[in-house]
């Protein structure tokens, strides 16, 4: 087939922002979201052959 590499970025606590019982985890959830966005961006740039700082 395509023989493509796959990078999966997982994020935990996705419902913490909207679930009343998880309000104590909202700061952690926001931190995990930010880290996941960074990891996804890096994976996308790597897949596209773009090095950081060139775009």
N, C-alpha and C positions, 0 to 999 in steps of 0.2 A: 504494500500500500504506500503510504506517504513516508513511513519511517521517521516520523516526527517525535521529538522529545516532548514530554508533557510535564508541566509543573503545576501542582495543585496547591493553592493557598487556602488553608482552612482558617476559619475564624470562630471562636467560641463566644458564648454569651450574646448571641444576636438578638435575643428578646429582652435583654435587661433594660433597655431604654423605654419599653412599653409595658412591662409587667410590674405591677405594684409590689409583688413579693420579692422582687430582685433589685429594688432601689439601692441597696447597699453595695451592689456590684456594678453600678453604672460607671464609676470612674475606671474600674478595671476593664469593663467592656469598651469604653472609649479608647483606652490605651491599646487594647488588642486590635480594635478596628484600624487605628492609625498604623500599627505595625503591619497589618495585613495589606493595607493599601500600598505601603512602601514595598513590601515583598511582591505584590502583584505588578507594580510598576517596573520593578527591576526585572522580573520574569518577562514582561512584555518587551522591554528594551532589549533584553538578551535574545529573545526570540526574533525580534526584528533586526538584530545585528547592530543596534545603536548602543554606543558606550555612554556611560553617564558623563554629563558635562558637555556633550556635543550637541544637545538639542535644547 
